[in-house]
Amino acid sequence: MGRPTIADIARQAGVSKGAVSFALNGRPGVSQATRERILLVAREMNWRPHSAARALGGARSEAVGLVIARPARTIGVEPFFAQLLSGLQAGLSARAVALQLLVVEDTAAEIEVYRRWTSEHRVDGFIVVDLKVRDERIEILERLGVPAVVLGGPGRHGSLPSVWADDREAMLSIVHYLAALGHRRIAHLAGLPGFRHTQRRIRALRDSARSLGLVEAVSIPTDFSDAEGAAATRRQLARPERPTAIVYDSDVMAVAGLGVATEMGVAVPGELSIVSFDDSVLARIVHPALTALSRDTFALGEQVARQLLTAIDAPGTVRDLQTPTPLLTVRESTGRPAGEGALGNPDKPL
């Protein structure tokens, strides 16, 4: 049997289609006994309102959209996204709102989904991730007139509200800590270069290099995958003057880099210190456990969900929300470089 219609319910209940419409929409015009009979038949037939028809009547879809333009294989192994999605769904479920997720290959496909879902009234709003340096998605969403919240910032997201943390300050906390330990050659295995948060981290390392007396501070873009993280680590450690510390933009890459160091006989932290920009169970269960920037990603997802629900309820009232900067959690993967002195006291809070 196909999707049941109002006509099917009317035929089964022995009433008119108008009576069914009154009953299903809670309107007067039918007796209580007839209403109960119609609702019982509708439940037995597993009837659900058609989303487009509801939208034409001004009803909400009770769903929000998240479209991610990254390789699905890469996202599948990132604990950050798992925790973010869990937090988003927890925040939305409190209002019985569903999260509609789609992974696409590029930005053009992502924009097409925004247009299609908006025209079909599939969702009431969107969550936008991976804010780009020149982000064409912002203008498209503004023209579509659909509520949306950007995860990322600060600024350069038009009139759309955002939830963001200071990536620059977070990177500076890592670099200052490593410099205090005595590291002068620092490599940064960054994420995709088109992302704004990647650029802010790269600039933070570059801008602090001279003031901290770094001999070398280099950022190498990657796709966040374990494969690229491992390959880039192998190239860095094969250099005649290899870095004494490597900062990874994801925990997956950091764990892969640790494996490469072990494979090449480079002691961690004796010969190489490793820091992850993301903290997760992965960072804590490897040996040595990884020094990492820690934050409650689940709570971040809940905050984004609340901001979007507010934007849907009261358009134009939501403002940017800055969340706490991730804090550096020092573990066994970092230490003083062999044969080099340290500046300052590494135990002093940064």
N, C-alpha and C positions, 0 to 999 in steps of 0.2 A: 504494500500500500504506500502511495506517495504521501507527501506532507498533507495532513488533514486541513481542511478549510472550514470557514464558517458555515458554508452550505452543507458540508458533511455532518457537522455537529447538529445543524437544524434538522436534517433528515433523520438522524439517529434519535434526537430528542422529541421529534414530532412537533416542532414549533417553526416559526418563521425565522428568516435570517436576521430580520430586524430585532426580534426578541433575543437572539443569540448575541448580537452586537451590544444591546443594552446590558445583558447579564455579564458579559466578559469585561465590559468597560465600567461596571459599577454604576450604571445610570438608572434612573427610575423608568418605569414603563412596563415592568413585569412583576408578577407576584413573587413572594419569597420562595414559595414551593417550586415555581417554574425556574427561578434563578438557580436554586440549589440543584435541580435536575440537570440544567444546562451545564453548570460547573462540573458536576460529576461526570457527565458524558465527555466534556473537554479533557478532564484528567485521564479518563480511561483511554481516550484516543491519543494521549500524549501531545495535545495541541500546544503550540507556542506561538506568540505573536510574531509576525513577519517584521524584521528589523526596518526595512524600507517603509513599510506601511506605518509603523510606529513613528518613524522620523517625520513622515508627512503630517502626522497628527501632532507633532511637537514633542513626542516622547523621546527620552534618552535611550541610547543603546546599552547603557550600563557596562561599557567596556572602554578601555584606553589602549592605544597602540604603541608598540616599541619596535622600530625597524632598525636593524643593525647591519651596516655595510662592512662586514669583515668575513674572512673565510670561516665557515661553520666549524671546520676541524680545529682551528685555533681557539675559538670561543669555547669549544667543548672541554678544553683542558685548563681553562683559567678559573681558579677559585674566586677571583674578584667578581666575575660576572655571575657565578652561581650564588654568591652571597647577596649581590645587588638585586638579582631577580627575586630571591627569597624575601628580601626586605620590601621590595615593590609590591609583591603579591600580598604580603602580610598587611601593608598599609591600605591596599585596595580592598582586600577581603572584609575589612571592618565595615565597609559600606556596600558589600556584596557586588563590587565592581570587578570585572574580569580583566586580565592582562592578555592582550592579543600580541603575540611575538612573531616576527618574521625576520629571518636572516637572508640578506641579499648580497650580491657580489660587488656592487659599486654604488656610488652616490646617485647616478642617474636612475637606477632601479629603485633606490630608496625613495626618491622624489615621486616616481610614478606611483608607488604604493600610497604615499601621502595623498595624492590626487584621487586615486581610485577609492580608497577607504573613506575619504571625506565625501565624495559624490554619492557613495552607496550608504552613507550614514552608518558605517560599520563601527565607528568608535566616536567617543565624545571628546577626545583630546589625544595628544601625543607626548611622549617622552623622547627627547632628542639627546643622543650621546655622541661622544667623540667630536666635540666642537672643533671645526677646522679654521685655518688661518684666514682664508677667504671662503666663507661658508654660504653657498648659494641656497642652501636649504632654508635659511632664516627668512629671506624675502619671500620664498614660495609659501611657507607656512603663514606668514603675515597676510599675504594676498588671499589665501584660502579662508582666513578668518576663523580658524579652529583653535581652541585653547591648546597651548603647548608650554612645556617647561624644559629648559636646557640644563643638562648636567654638565657643567663646565663654565669657565669664565676666568677672570672677571671681564665684563664688557664684550663688545662686538657681537652681540646677539640680538640687535635691534630692539624691538619692543617686547620681546619674549622674556619672561622672568627666568632666573637661573638659580641653581643650587651649586655652589662651588667651594673648593678648598684651594689654598694658596700653594700651588705646585712649586713656585719659585722659592718661597720660604722653606718648604720641605726639602728641596734639593740643597739649599744653602746649609741646612742643619747637617746633612750628610757630609758635604764637602768640608765644612769647618771641623767636624769631628775627625775625619780622616787626616786632615792637615795637622790637627793637634796631636795625632798619633805619630806624625812624622812622614806621612806619605807625600811624595812630590811628583809621582807619576800616576795619574788617575785616568782611567778609561771609563766611559759611560756608554753602555749598550742601550741606546734609546729605542723608542717605539717608532711608529710611522711619522715621517717628518712633516706631513701635512697637518697633523693634529696640533692644536694650540697648546695643550699641556706638554707635548713633546718639545715644542719650541721654547716654552718658558723654562723647562728643565735644562735644555741645552744652553740657553743664555745665562742661566744662573751659574753654571759651571764655568763658562767662558769668562763672565764678568768678575768672578772671584779669584781667578787663576793668578793674576798679578799680585793682588793684595795679600794673598796667602803664600806667595813665593813658590808656586807650583812650576816645575820644570816642564811638565806636559799635562795637558787637560784636553782630551779628545773625546768627541761624541760620535758614535757609529750608529746610524739608523738601522732598524730591523723591522720585521713584521710582528714582533712580540712572540713568535713561535719558539719552541724548544730547539728546533732544528737550526734556525738562524742564530739563536743565542749561543748554541754549542759551536757552530762554525766560526762565528765572530770571536768567541773566546779562544778557540784554537789558534786563530791567526794572531791574536794579541800575544798569547803566551809563547808563540814561536819566534817572536821578534828578538833581536839581539839585546835590546834594552826594553824589556817588557814592563808593563805597568805593575806597580806593587799593590794596587787596589782597583777593583772593577765594581761599578755601580750598575745594576740592572733595573730596567724599567718595569719588570714583572717578576713575580716569584717563580714562574715556570722557567723563564730564561735563567734566573739565578741558580736554580737547582741543576739545570742542564750545564751551566758554566762550572759549577762545583764538580760535576761528574767528569768534565773535560780536564779540570785541574788534577783530579785524582788519577785519571788515565795517563797524563803526561808527567806524573811524579812531582807536581808542584804542590808543596805543602800549604794547606789553609788552616790557620792564618799565618804560619811561619814565613812563607814566601809570597803569599797573596791574600789580601783581605777582600771579602765579598760582602756587598750590601744589596738588599732588594728594596725596590721602591714600594712593593706590596708585601704585606704580611698575611700569612695563612697557615693552615695546618702543615702544608708542604714545607714552609720555611722552618717550622719548629721540629719536624720529625726526622730531618736529615742530620747527618753527622759530618762536620760540626753544624749545630743549629745556626741559622742565618740571622745576622743583624738586619733589621728591617724597619721600615716606617709602618707604624701600626695605627689603625683606625677601625671603627666599628662600621664595616661596609653594609651590614644588615640594617643598622640604624639609618645609614645614608639613604638606602632604598626606601625606607619608611618615610623619611623627610621629603624625598622627591614625590612620592605618592600623595602625601598630604598637600604639598604645594599645587600639584596638578588638580586634585579634587577641589581645592579652593578656587583655582583659576576657572574651573568649569562652573562652579556654583556662583561665583561673583567675578565675571570677566573684568580685567583692568585693575583689580585690587591687590594682586599679588606682586610683591617686590622681590629683588634678588636676596638670596639667603646665603651668607658665608658660613660654612661649617668649620669646626676646629681644624687647624693644620695637623696632619698626621705627625705623631711623635716617634722619635728614633728609639727603638728598643734594641739595646746592645746585647748580642749573644756571642757565641764562641767563634764566629767566622771572621772577626776583625781583631787586629792587634797591631803592635808596632812593627814596621818593616825591618827586616834583618839588616844590621849594620848602619842604620840611620837614626839620628837623634830625633827627638820630638820637640815641637813647639808648644809651650804652655802645658797645662795639666789636663789630660784626657778625661779625668774623672770629674772635672768641673762642668756643671750644667751649661749647655750651649744656648 
